Amino acid sequence: MSYKERSIWVSLAITLYIWFNYFSELYWAIQQDSLTISSMKSALFTVVTMTIALEILHHIVIAIIDNKNTNYDEDERDKQISLLGSQSAYYLLSFTTIAAVLHLLFPLMSQGLVDILNLPSEYAIINIIIFGALTAEVTKFSTQIFYYRRGF
């Protein structure tokens, strides 16, 4: 397994773990009717700081374990796999961005989401954008892993 592939695996695991915790915390707060703007802000702050800290830590650990390949330049295969992952993520991110804009332009279509969250409409839009960015990132990592495992 190459240095780049190992890094992608760990980033995918970190992303899934942290954001699963965020959305499950949001879900349980909705179930208990305790979701407030301040609790959502603190959950987002926790997610961002944990993501930054764990990504830095994971790059340090992988660089220590595999120090001879740390400064390895990408070859043509790595660049092509990265491009395919970014391309598939872009389509998904574009779709969710359009969904957020539609939510903003036609609030009656998504009134159920606002009622469920019991938050102002802006926070529902933030969660749509966050979900889109998260899904795009997971799609990018998954596509890259698929092509590394399958061979390209």
FIBA-210987 format. One line per field, with one value per residue (C-alpha): residue in three letters; chain; x, y, z. Coordinates in Angstrom, 1 decimal, padded with zeros to 4 digits. Example, Ala and Ser with C-alpha at 12.3 -4.5 7.8 and 13.67 -1.06 7.14 Angstrom:
2
residu: [ALA	SER] .
chaine: [A	A] .
east: [012.3	013.7] .
north: [-004.5	-001.1] .
up: [007.8	007.1] .
end
This chain:
152
residu: [MET	SER	TYR	LYS	GLU	ARG	SER	ILE	TRP	VAL	SER	LEU	ALA	ILE	THR	LEU	TYR	ILE	TRP	PHE	ASN	TYR	PHE	SER	GLU	LEU	TYR	TRP	ALA	ILE	GLN	GLN	ASP	SER	LEU	THR	ILE	SER	SER	MET	LYS	SER	ALA	LEU	PHE	THR	VAL	VAL	THR	MET	THR	ILE	ALA	LEU	GLU	ILE	LEU	HIS	HIS	ILE	VAL	ILE	ALA	ILE	ILE	ASP	ASN	LYS	ASN	THR	ASN	TYR	ASP	GLU	ASP	GLU	ARG	ASP	LYS	GLN	ILE	SER	LEU	LEU	GLY	SER	GLN	SER	ALA	TYR	TYR	LEU	LEU	SER	PHE	THR	THR	ILE	ALA	ALA	VAL	LEU	HIS	LEU	LEU	PHE	PRO	LEU	MET	SER	GLN	GLY	LEU	VAL	ASP	ILE	LEU	ASN	LEU	PRO	SER	GLU	TYR	ALA	ILE	ILE	ASN	ILE	ILE	ILE	PHE	GLY	ALA	LEU	THR	ALA	GLU	VAL	THR	LYS	PHE	SER	THR	GLN	ILE	PHE	TYR	TYR	ARG	ARG	GLY	PHE] .
chaine: [A	A	A	A	A	A	A	A	A	A	A	A	A	A	A	A	A	A	A	A	A	A	A	A	A	A	A	A	A	A	A	A	A	A	A	A	A	A	A	A	A	A	A	A	A	A	A	A	A	A	A	A	A	A	A	A	A	A	A	A	A	A	A	A	A	A	A	A	A	A	A	A	A	A	A	A	A	A	A	A	A	A	A	A	A	A	A	A	A	A	A	A	A	A	A	A	A	A	A	A	A	A	A	A	A	A	A	A	A	A	A	A	A	A	A	A	A	A	A	A	A	A	A	A	A	A	A	A	A	A	A	A	A	A	A	A	A	A	A	A	A	A	A	A	A	A	A	A	A	A	A	A] .
east: [000.0	001.5	002.0	-000.8	-003.3	-002.6	-003.1	-006.4	-007.7	-006.9	-008.5	-011.6	-011.8	-011.3	-014.0	-016.5	-016.0	-016.1	-019.0	-021.0	-020.7	-021.8	-024.9	-025.8	-025.5	-027.8	-030.2	-030.4	-030.7	-033.7	-035.2	-035.0	-036.1	-032.9	-031.4	-030.5	-028.3	-025.6	-025.5	-025.2	-022.4	-020.5	-020.9	-019.6	-016.7	-015.8	-016.0	-013.7	-011.1	-011.1	-010.8	-007.8	-006.1	-006.6	-005.5	-002.3	-001.7	-002.3	000.1	002.8	002.3	002.3	005.4	007.2	006.2	007.0	009.6	011.3	008.1	007.0	008.3	007.4	006.3	003.0	003.3	000.9	-001.3	-001.6	-002.6	-005.2	-006.7	-006.9	-008.6	-011.2	-011.9	-012.3	-014.5	-017.0	-017.0	-017.6	-020.9	-022.2	-021.2	-022.9	-026.1	-026.2	-025.4	-028.3	-030.5	-029.4	-030.3	-033.6	-034.2	-033.5	-035.6	-038.6	-038.9	-042.4	-040.8	-038.6	-040.7	-040.7	-036.9	-037.1	-039.9	-038.0	-034.8	-036.7	-034.0	-034.0	-033.9	-030.3	-029.1	-031.0	-029.1	-025.8	-026.5	-027.5	-024.2	-022.2	-023.9	-023.1	-019.4	-019.1	-020.7	-018.5	-015.3	-016.3	-017.1	-013.7	-011.8	-013.9	-013.3	-009.6	-009.4	-011.4	-009.0	-005.9	-007.3	-008.6	-005.5	-005.4] .
north: [000.0	003.3	006.3	008.3	005.4	004.9	008.6	008.5	005.6	007.3	010.6	008.7	007.0	010.3	012.1	009.3	009.0	012.7	013.6	010.5	011.8	015.3	014.1	011.5	014.3	016.5	013.6	012.9	016.6	016.8	013.7	015.2	018.7	020.2	021.4	025.0	027.4	027.4	023.6	023.4	026.0	024.2	020.9	022.5	024.0	020.6	018.9	021.5	021.4	017.6	017.3	019.7	018.1	014.5	015.3	016.9	014.0	011.4	013.1	013.2	009.6	008.4	010.5	008.9	005.4	005.7	008.5	007.5	008.0	011.2	013.5	011.2	013.1	012.2	010.2	010.2	007.5	009.4	012.6	010.7	009.0	012.3	013.9	011.2	011.5	015.3	015.0	012.6	014.8	017.9	016.5	015.7	019.0	020.8	018.9	019.7	023.4	023.5	021.9	024.5	027.3	025.7	025.5	029.2	030.2	027.9	027.6	026.0	022.9	022.3	023.5	020.0	020.1	023.5	022.2	019.0	020.9	023.6	026.1	029.2	028.5	029.6	026.8	024.2	025.6	025.3	021.7	021.0	022.6	020.7	017.4	018.1	018.9	015.8	013.6	015.0	014.4	010.8	010.3	011.7	009.5	006.4	006.9	007.3	004.2	002.3	003.2	002.5	-001.0	-001.8	-000.6	002.1] .
up: [000.0	-001.0	001.2	-000.6	-000.4	003.3	003.9	002.1	004.1	007.4	006.2	005.2	008.6	010.5	008.3	008.8	012.5	013.4	011.1	012.2	015.8	014.7	012.9	015.6	018.2	016.1	015.7	019.5	020.2	017.8	019.4	022.9	021.7	023.0	019.8	020.1	018.1	020.8	021.0	017.2	017.2	019.9	018.0	014.8	016.7	018.2	014.8	013.1	015.9	016.1	012.3	012.2	015.1	014.0	010.4	011.6	014.0	011.3	008.8	011.5	012.4	008.8	008.1	011.0	010.1	006.4	006.4	003.1	001.1	002.8	000.1	-002.8	-005.8	-007.4	-010.6	-013.5	-011.9	-008.6	-010.5	-012.6	-009.5	-007.7	-010.7	-010.9	-007.2	-007.4	-010.5	-008.8	-005.6	-007.7	-009.2	-005.7	-004.2	-007.1	-006.5	-002.8	-003.5	-005.9	-003.2	-000.7	-003.1	-003.8	-000.1	000.1	-002.9	-002.2	001.6	001.4	-000.3	002.6	005.5	007.0	007.4	009.2	011.4	012.3	013.2	015.1	014.0	011.8	008.1	007.8	010.1	007.9	004.9	006.8	007.5	003.9	002.8	005.4	004.4	000.8	001.5	003.7	001.2	-001.6	000.6	001.4	-002.3	-003.3	-000.8	-001.7	-005.5	-004.9	-002.8	-005.4	-008.2	-006.0	-005.1	-008.6	-010.3	-012.9] .
end
